[in-house]
Amino acid sequence: MKKLTLGLMTGCMLLLCNPTLLKAETETATTATTVTATVKSAEISKMEIRLNEIKAMDMKTLNSAEKKELRKEVRAIKSDIKAVNNGGGVYISVGAAILIVLLLILLL
């Protein structure tokens, strides 16, 4: 009796975790990525132009408050550029990685 209930429970859990198939539209997805890539490159070029303008400024004529604002702007622009360049990454925690490995071992 215990083996039967254990087998039924395992079967139900496997059916609940079974991924469903989706209909993929490849043509629209490729056009969307091309548009976003050109928009991102345009944004990056605008940010780089602004950084070059700030570097070309004469800092001796500015007071401390203006210098502070410019430093904040440069930091924000640099972090935005870094976020756009590294935006495609996926973060997997250790617990999720262990769970994936266990599922692969059980299924294979």
C-alpha positions, 0 to 999 in steps of 0.5 A: 500500500505504501509503494502504491501511494508513494508512486501515485504521489510521485506521478502527480508531482511529476505531472504538476512540474511538467512544462507545457509547450508554447507556440513560438513566433520566430519572425516577430521576436527577431524584429523586436530584438533588432529594434531594441538593440538599435535603440540601446546603441543610440542611448549609449552613444548619447550618454557617451557624448554627454560624458565627453562634454562633461570631461571637456568642461573647465572644472575650475570655473564651477563652484562645489555644488555644480561639481557635485551635481556633475559627479552624480551625473557621471556616476549615473550615466556610467551605471546606466551604460553598465546596466545596458551592456550587462542587461542580458544576464540571468542570475541563478541562486545556489538553491535553484542550481541544486534543485535543477541538478537534482531534477536532472538526476531524477529525470535522467 
